[in-house]
């Protein structure tokens, strides 16, 4: 599926630093819960299905690129 340039321009991608990583046993598929610091935008919570690629300790302190203007959703009582 392709998106238009005008749709792409609406995406707000930012670099943030992973502060905390914890297991997310309630998730349907293996995942971690992350808190990411986006500087002036504050700390955001999200989940990531990267348990087969990364150990929790490897992610803390890493910088990641994230889309931050998705609407908030609730995933197993975890607000992302």
C-alpha positions as CSV (number, residue, x, y, z in Angstrom):
1,X,0.0,0.0,0.0
2,X,1.3,3.4,-0.9
3,X,0.5,6.7,0.9
4,X,0.5,10.1,-0.6
5,X,3.1,12.8,0.2
6,X,0.5,14.8,2.0
7,X,-0.3,11.8,4.2
8,X,3.5,11.3,4.9
9,X,3.8,15.0,5.9
10,X,1.2,14.4,8.7
11,X,3.5,11.9,10.4
12,X,5.4,13.3,13.4
13,X,8.5,11.2,13.9
14,X,10.8,12.0,16.8
15,X,13.9,10.6,18.3
16,X,13.6,9.6,22.0
17,X,15.7,7.8,24.6
18,X,14.4,4.6,26.2
19,X,14.2,5.1,30.0
20,X,12.6,1.9,31.2
21,X,11.7,-1.5,29.8
22,X,9.5,-4.1,31.5
23,X,7.9,-7.3,30.5
24,X,4.3,-7.2,29.2
25,X,2.8,-10.6,30.1
26,X,-0.8,-9.5,29.3
27,X,0.0,-8.8,25.7
28,X,-1.3,-11.3,23.1
29,X,2.2,-11.6,21.6
30,X,5.4,-11.3,23.6
31,X,6.2,-7.6,24.1
32,X,7.9,-5.1,26.3
33,X,6.4,-2.0,27.9
34,X,8.7,1.0,27.3
35,X,8.9,4.6,28.6
36,X,10.6,6.9,26.2
37,X,11.9,10.4,26.9
38,X,11.2,12.8,24.0
39,X,12.7,15.8,25.6
40,X,10.4,18.8,25.5
41,X,7.5,16.6,24.5
42,X,7.8,14.6,27.7
43,X,7.9,10.9,28.5
44,X,5.6,8.6,26.4
45,X,4.6,5.0,27.0
46,X,4.4,2.4,24.3
47,X,4.8,-1.4,23.8
48,X,7.1,-3.1,21.4
49,X,7.1,-6.7,20.1
50,X,10.9,-6.9,20.0
51,X,11.5,-9.6,22.7
52,X,13.1,-12.0,20.2
53,X,15.5,-9.4,19.0
54,X,16.5,-7.5,22.2
55,X,17.1,-8.2,25.8
56,X,15.4,-5.6,28.1
57,X,18.8,-4.4,29.4
58,X,20.0,-3.7,25.8
59,X,17.2,-1.3,25.1
60,X,17.7,1.0,28.1
61,X,19.5,4.2,27.0
62,X,19.1,3.4,23.3
63,X,17.7,6.1,21.0
64,X,14.7,5.1,18.9
65,X,12.6,6.8,16.2
66,X,8.9,6.8,16.9
67,X,5.7,8.2,15.4
68,X,4.3,10.2,18.2
69,X,1.0,11.5,16.8
70,X,-0.9,8.2,16.6
71,X,-4.1,8.4,18.7
72,X,-3.8,7.0,22.2
73,X,-4.9,3.4,22.5
74,X,-5.4,0.9,25.4
75,X,-3.6,-2.4,25.1
76,X,-4.4,-4.8,28.0
77,X,-5.1,-1.9,30.4
78,X,-1.8,-0.2,29.3
79,X,-2.4,3.2,27.8
80,X,-0.1,3.9,24.9
